[in-house]
Amino acid sequence: MIKCFSWTHFFKQTTIEKYFRMGDQKTTSSQLSWELTDIEQRLGLRGGRFTSTNGILTFAIAAALTVVFYLILGNIPANLLADMLLYRGPIPYFIVFFSFWSLAILFVKNRKLYLQRKTLPMRITPDDHSFVLTSATVDIVRERIFLLVDDPRHFLLFNRIMTALASLKNLGQIADVENILRSQADRDESAVQTSYSAITGFVWAIPVLGFIGTVLGLSVAIGGFGSVLESASEPAQIVDALKVVTAGLGTAFETTLEGLVAALCIQLLITRQKRKEEEFLDDCSEYCTRNIVGRLRFLPYEATT
């Protein structure tokens, strides 16, 4: 049986091949693989969506850093830092652990953002100004995206574009593409904000731990001072007993200092990381405007329907 020759298929294949030849050889020579590049996937853990982090990985990093930190701290000559973190009760241990957990989250987020930003220089439409994005040419852009990355769902920019292209392909209404892109941009911004929920909780918890240490230290100091007044009868005994009181006061004020300093440093790093992610979201919106919205054209039959 002789198969019918499909001119539609022929022209489609020819157009796509022509489009790929127009692409930059540097971007088509190798595919960006989320499976092989994402820091969490490479360690055998489930990768968080976009710049979200895997809690198991960041917890493990924080625990390891805390252990190493205290091993080093315990083997150096006595100093003020060692006294503040080793001999002021259990609160400093929790402050150090949550601080390292926050730093681990920021580190992983930074690496994941670096991976996401690799999509921005990639070209998904030809430089030829005569190329028009319609429901008939959607497959050209979709094929290009699948050539550039292994799975567009894991890349914020391409996931946003693929959502809009799917609507254009299925519904054929190019007038709605810009609204879909805007709606998807709002969802992406919300997802980025949600990814900071854990570290925001840590920034709140760290100074609270410092205040708890203050309450514990003051209770020890006040209790010790009361005991001094009741039991001591000689000046020498009072001096010895007051050492317990001053130790409690040291715990009270130093844990608060540790919590506030740690929270301040982490908050500054969070602000820096948020700014970088917000700039990335703005770059994604500009990319979509330039390469998708700017390529949309109404065909005559679409304008009349």
KOLVEX-832383 format. One record per residue (C-alpha): x, y, z; residue in three letters. Coordinates in steps of 0.05 Angstrom, whole numbers, plus 5000, padded with zeros to 4 digits. Example, Ala and Ser with C-alpha at 12.3 -4.5 7.8 and 13.67 -1.06 7.14 Angstrom:
<pts>
524649105156ALA
527349795143SER
</pts>
This chain:
<pts>
500050005000MET
502850674979ILE
503051185035LYS
500351875019CYS
505552425019PHE
504052945073SER
505953645051TRP
504153895120THR
509053425154HIS
514353585102PHE
513854335111PHE
513754255187LYS
520053835187GLN
523454305138THR
521654915181THR
524254595245ILE
530754385212GLU
531655075183LYS
530355365252TYR
535554915285PHE
540755115233ARG
539555835251MET
540855695325GLY
547255855360ASP
551855255357GLN
554255385428LYS
547355285457THR
545554675415THR
551954295422SER
550254045493SER
543853965531GLN
542954255600LEU
541053665644SER
537353795710TRP
538353065730GLU
545853125724LEU
546953845746THR
542153975804ASP
546153935868ILE
540853525905GLU
539853035847GLN
547352925841ARG
547452715915LEU
541852205904GLY
536452625938LEU
529952885910ARG
531253575882GLY
526954145906GLY
522754525855ARG
526555095822PHE
530355425880THR
526955055936SER
531454605978THR
531153896003ASN
530453916079GLY
534253256089ILE
540353516052LEU
540654186088THR
539553856156PHE
545253366143ALA
549853926122ILE
548154326184ALA
549153736230ALA
555953576200ALA
558254306203LEU
556054356276THR
559953736296VAL
566153966259VAL
565554666288PHE
565254426360TYR
570853926349LEU
575254486325ILE
572954956380LEU
574254436434GLY
581354316411ASN
583855036408ILE
586655426468PRO
581555726515ALA
578656386490ASN
572556816497LEU
568856496438LEU
569955786465ALA
567556006534ASP
561256316504MET
559455716461LEU
561855126503LEU
560455316575TYR
553955706573ARG
548955136576GLY
545354796518PRO
542455416485ILE
548855616446PRO
548954916414TYR
542055026386PHE
543755726362ILE
549855456325VAL
545954886294PHE
540255316268PHE
545255816242SER
548955286203PHE
542255016178TRP
540455706152SER
547155776118LEU
546355086086ALA
539555286058ILE
542455936029LEU
548355555999PHE
543955035964VAL
539155575940LYS
544855965911ASN
547355355872ARG
540355205847LYS
539355925826LEU
545955885788TYR
543155295750LEU
536655645735GLN
540256265708ARG
543755835656LYS
537255835616THR
537156585605LEU
542556615550PRO
539156055511MET
535456225447ARG
528755915434ILE
526756335374THR
530756515312PRO
533757205303ASP
529857265238ASP
524657805250HIS
519957465201SER
518856885249PHE
511956935279VAL
509356545339LEU
502456255326THR
498855605340SER
501955345276ALA
509155495296THR
508755305370VAL
512054625357ASP
518354975331ILE
519455325398VAL
517554705438ARG
522354275399GLU
527854785411ARG
526654785486ILE
526954025490PHE
533454065451LEU
536454545502LEU
534354205567VAL
532553505589ASP
526053685625ASP
523154385620PRO
518754275681ARG
524854345726HIS
527055005697PHE
522955605720LEU
523655995655LEU
522055425608PHE
516555155651ASN
513155835647ARG
513955865572ILE
511655145561MET
505355285600THR
503655875555ALA
505455495492LEU
501054905512ALA
495155375518SER
496755685451LEU
497454995419LYS
491054705448ASN
486455305447LEU
489555715390GLY
488056365426GLN
494356775424ILE
490857355459ALA
491056965524ASP
498456795522VAL
500757445556GLU
495657355611ASN
497856635622ILE
505156855626LEU
503357395676ARG
499356905718SER
505056395716GLN
509956945737ALA
505657085798ASP
505756345816ARG
513256315808ASP
514156915853GLU
509756585905SER
513755945900ALA
520256315911VAL
517356665972GLN
514955995999THR
521855705992SER
524256186047TYR
519155946099SER
523855486135ALA
529655976140ILE
524956536160THR
522756096218GLY
530055986238PHE
531456736237VAL
525556816285TRP
527656226329ALA
534956406337ILE
534057056377PRO
528356726416VAL
533256196437LEU
537856746459GLY
532357046502PHE
530856366531ILE
538256316550GLY
537656996583THR
531756766625VAL
535356136645LEU
541656516662GLY
537957036703LEU
534156496741SER
540756156759VAL
543856826779ALA
537957036822ILE
537456346854GLY
544856346869GLY
544557046898PHE
538956836945GLY
542956236968SER
549056686981VAL
544957137026LEU
542156547065GLU
548256117075SER
554456557072ALA
557056857137SER
564157057120GLU
566657507064PRO
570756937034ALA
564656497028GLN
560757056996ILE
566157166944VAL
566256426926ASP
558656376923ALA
558256996879LEU
562156626825LYS
555956216811VAL
551856856807VAL
556557176757THR
556756536715ALA
549156566710GLY
549457296689LEU
554657126636GLY
549956596607THR
544157096608ALA
547457646568PHE
552057236523GLU
546556776495THR
542457386477THR
548557686442LEU
549757036404GLU
542556986381GLY
542057706358LEU
548757706321VAL
547157046287ALA
540157276267ALA
542857936240LEU
548157606197CYS
543257086169ILE
538057616154GLN
543158016114LEU
544857396074LEU
537457246063ILE
536457956037THR
542157865988ARG
539657195963GLN
532457455956LYS
534958035915ARG
538557565868LYS
532357125860GLU
527957725848GLU
532757975795GLU
532357285763PHE
524757315762LEU
525057995729ASP
529857725677ASP
525157145663CYS
519357635653SER
523558055606GLU
525757425568TYR
518457215559CYS
516457905535THR
522157935485ARG
521857215458ASN
514557015466ILE
509957615472VAL
514058015422GLY
513357455371ARG
505857375375LEU
501857565314ARG
494457485297PHE
493257095234LEU
487457325190PRO
483056735207TYR
484456825282GLU
482657565279ALA
475857405250THR
474056855300THR
</pts>
